[in-house]
């Protein structure tokens, strides 16, 4: 990437960041291209040149956010960290952006465009399960996930924990002691050992 291309990408990133902040604070319908351009420090013409329209900017901004989030998780899950540390980092990946946005507006954004919904569906059905399977296999190899637990059950279990811990209200409540207890529960369960039928 040459200097011109780098500057172009930096400018586009500034526009995406400004757009996301405004969309998530006020909603896309109440946010104008002029407001986005002003916050990004560019001309409205630049927004149209790079993204075509406000609808194009919405789509590009959300997909870019999803891809960035995916890349961070993919890099983490492909790392050589021991399973307990990997688990801790996975379930506590804090999105500081949640502290600044109206979450309802953000969810409206995710559902506002057919192409965005297709992108999310593709992620949920194809890409996410593939990388989580590697994560679960690592847990099995290191002895933290029992081999008889199916991939489907392990994925539902881990996803439930991650969904709860990443809620904005939970992000504000978590401290190191609570996190340690929750991680212990994730790995060992309430019983602390596999539950077998008394007849076994």
N, C-alpha and C positions, 0 to 999 in steps of 0.2 A: 504494500500500500504506500503510494507516494504522499508527499506533503499535502497536495490538494485534496486527495481522497480522505486523508486523515482529518483534515479540517472540516470537510463535509460531514463525515461521520460524527465528529464532535458536536457540530451544529445540530445535526438531526437528533442526537442524544439529548441535547439541551431542550429541544422542542418536545420530545417525548416525555421528558421528566416534568416539564412545565404543564403539559397537557394532562398527564396522569394526576398530578397534584390538584389541578383545577377540576377535572372530571370527577375525581373522588370526593372533593369537598362540596362542589355545587351541583354535580350531575352534568352530563354532556349537553343536555338541552339548554341549560342556563349558562353555558360557557361559550364564548365567541372565539373565533380565530384571532381577532385583534387582541383579546385578553391573553391568549396563549402566546402570541408573538411578543407582546409586551413583557410578559414574565420571562420568556426565554431570551430576550434581548436581541430579537431578530425582526425583520420586516414581515408583515402578513404575506407578502409575495413569496418569501422563502418557504413558508408553511405550505402554500399551494404548489410551489415548484417541486418540493420534496415528496409531498403526500397526496397531491391532487385535490383533496377536499377534506372537510372535517371528518366525514365518515371514513375516508382512507386513513386519516391520522389515528382515529379511534382504533381501527383494526390493527394497524401497524404497531401502535403503542402497547396494546394488550398482548399481542403475539410476541413482541420483543420482551415484555415482562415475563411471560410464561417461559420463553426460551432461556432467559437469563437464570430464572429460578431452577429450571431443569438442569442447566449446565452446572450450577453450584452443587446440586444434589448428586448428579452423575459423578462429578469429580470426587466428592466425599465418599460415595459408595464404592468407587473403584480404588480407593486408597488402601494402604496396608495396615491401617489402624486395627488394634485388637477389637473383637466384637463388642465388648461392653462400652468402650470409648466411642466406637462408631455408632452404636445405638443411642448413647447419650447425645451426641452431636446431631444425629438425625432427628430425634424427637424434640429437640430444643432449638432448632434453627429459627431464630427469632427474626421476624420481619418487622424492622423498625418502622416501616411505612404504615403499619396498622395503627400506630400511635397518632398519625397525622391525618387519617382519612375517615370519611363516613363509609363504614363497611357496607351499608345497604346500597349506597351509590356505586360502590365498586362491584358488588354482585350484579347490580343492574347492567353495568358495563359488560360483564362477562356474558350476559344473556342477550345483549342487544344486537348481535350480529351473527348471521348464520355461519360465516366463515370462521369466526372466533369459536363458536360452539363446536364446529367440526374439528378444529384444532385441539380443543380441550378433550373431545371424545376420543380422538386418535391417541392423545397422550395417556388418557385413563385406560384405554382398552389394549394398547400395544406397547408403548414405551415404558410406562410405569411398571406394569407387571414384570417385564423382562428384567429390569434392573433390580426390582425387589426380590426376584427369584435368586439372583446372585447374592444378595444380602442375606437371605434366609439360608442358602447353601453354606455361606461362610459361618453363620451361627451354628449350623449342624456340625460342620467340620471341627469347630472349636469347642463343641460340647454344650452350647448354651440353648440350642433348640433340639428337642427330642426328634429322632429320625422318623418315628412313627406318626408325628404330627404332619398332616398334609400341607402342601404349599398353600392351598386355598384357605385353610383354617389359619395358618400362620400369617398370611397376608391380611386377612380380615382383622385379626387381633392387633397386629402392628399398626394398621391404618387407623383403627379406632383410637389407639393411644395417641398417635401423631395428630389426628384431627382435634382431639380434645386439648392437647398441650399447646397447639398452635392458635387456639382461639385467643383473641385480644385480651379478654378478661382473665384468662389463665396466665398469659404472659406477664401480667402485672402482679399475680399472686405467687408465682413460683420463686422459691428461694432454694439454696443449696441443700438444706435438710429435706424439704419436701420432694425435691427432684430425686435425691438419693432413694427415698422410700418408694417413689413411683417407679424408678428404674428397677429396684429390687422386685417390686410386684410384677413388672413386665417380664422379667427373666424367670422368677421362681414361683409366681402366683401366690394366692392367699394361703395355700396349704404348705408351700415351701418344698413340695415334692409331688411327683405324679400321683394322681388319685386312682386307685385300683378298686375294683369291686371286692367286697369282703370275701366273696367265695373263692377269689384267685389265690 
